[in-house]
Amino acid sequence: MQRRNIKPPERFRYADVVTFALYTAQGIENQKPQSYEEALRHTNSKEWKIAMKEEMDSLIKNQIWTLVEKPTKQKIVGCKWIYKLKEGTYEGRQKKHKAQLVAKGYTQREGVDYTDVFSPVIKYKTIRLVLALVAQFD
């Protein structure tokens, strides 16, 4: 028994082409730089520079690192910039340019380059406890 060849309706014939074109156009509009050099050459370089300055100010304010002398015969852990476009949260708000400076973790060794790992996580029970205390003493 031979299966019947099912064709999509004629009105959907170019649906894949249109979807691809819209997806590509959106990608061109929302392109993010992949490196520091690209960010400086980007059409929105002013916004990317502001985002990088905000990130550096935040890192300094929060005392993220301590500068030390380079140990002899040790490799320095590199870093790179990650760029993101955050969508506006309400109608009419423009996209926010975000830059994040991250260490190249694949070059780090535990005990040599770092000793602690910090991951801010909160348990659901803790949130319930805090909300219950607020409700009780409010």
C-alpha positions in Angstrom: 0.0 0.0 0.0 1.5 3.3 -1.1 1.2 6.4 1.1 -0.3 9.5 -0.3 1.9 12.5 -0.9 0.4 15.4 1.2 1.2 18.9 0.0 0.6 22.1 2.1 -2.0 24.4 0.8 -0.9 26.9 -1.9 -1.2 29.9 0.4 1.5 28.4 2.7 4.0 27.8 -0.2 6.3 30.6 0.7 5.9 30.5 4.5 9.4 29.1 5.1 11.0 31.8 3.0 9.1 34.6 4.8 9.9 33.1 8.3 13.6 32.9 7.3 13.6 36.5 6.0 11.9 37.8 9.2 14.3 35.9 11.4 17.3 37.1 9.4 16.1 40.7 9.5 15.6 40.5 13.2 19.1 39.1 13.7 20.7 41.9 11.7 18.8 44.5 13.7 19.8 43.0 17.1 23.4 42.2 16.3 25.7 42.2 19.4 29.4 42.6 19.3 31.4 39.5 19.9 34.6 41.2 21.1 35.8 44.5 22.6 37.1 45.6 19.2 33.8 44.9 17.6 32.0 46.9 20.3 34.2 49.9 19.6 33.5 49.7 15.8 29.8 49.0 16.3 27.2 51.5 15.1 26.0 51.7 18.8 29.6 52.0 20.2 28.6 54.9 22.4 26.0 52.7 24.2 28.4 49.8 24.5 31.1 52.1 26.0 28.6 53.3 28.6 27.6 49.7 29.4 31.2 48.7 29.9 31.8 51.8 32.1 28.8 50.9 34.2 30.1 47.3 34.6 33.6 48.4 35.6 32.1 50.9 38.1 30.0 48.2 39.6 33.0 45.8 39.9 35.1 48.5 41.6 32.3 49.5 43.9 31.6 45.9 45.0 35.3 45.2 45.5 35.2 42.1 43.3 38.9 41.6 43.1 42.2 42.5 44.8 45.2 43.5 42.8 48.3 41.5 43.6 51.8 41.1 42.2 52.1 38.5 39.4 53.6 35.3 40.8 56.7 34.2 38.8 56.2 31.5 36.2 52.4 31.7 36.5 49.9 32.3 33.7 47.4 35.2 34.1 43.7 34.3 33.9 42.3 36.2 31.0 39.0 37.9 30.7 36.6 38.9 28.0 33.5 41.1 27.5 30.1 39.6 27.0 27.5 41.9 25.3 23.7 41.6 25.6 20.7 43.6 24.5 17.9 43.6 27.1 14.4 44.2 25.9 12.4 47.1 27.3 10.1 46.1 30.1 7.2 48.3 29.1 5.9 49.9 25.9 8.1 52.6 24.5 11.2 51.7 26.5 14.3 51.2 24.4 16.6 48.2 24.6 19.3 48.4 27.2 22.9 47.6 26.4 24.5 45.4 28.9 28.2 44.5 29.1 29.7 41.9 31.5 33.3 41.3 32.2 33.9 37.5 32.8 37.0 35.5 33.6 38.1 32.8 31.1 37.3 30.1 33.6 38.7 27.3 31.5 42.2 28.5 32.3 41.6 28.6 36.1 42.8 25.9 38.6 41.2 25.3 42.0 43.5 26.2 44.8 45.8 28.2 42.6 43.6 30.8 40.8 40.7 30.6 43.2 39.7 29.1 46.6 36.0 29.8 46.9 33.0 29.5 44.6 30.1 31.9 45.3 26.7 31.2 43.8 23.9 33.3 45.2 21.0 30.9 45.7 18.1 31.1 48.0 15.9 28.3 49.2 12.1 28.5 48.9 11.7 27.8 52.6 13.8 30.9 53.4 11.6 33.1 51.3 8.5 31.7 53.0 10.0 32.3 56.4 11.0 35.9 55.7 7.5 36.7 54.2 5.8 35.1 57.2 7.9 37.2 59.6 7.1 40.3 57.6 3.4 39.5 57.7 3.5 38.8 61.4 5.4 42.0 62.4 4.0 44.4 59.9 
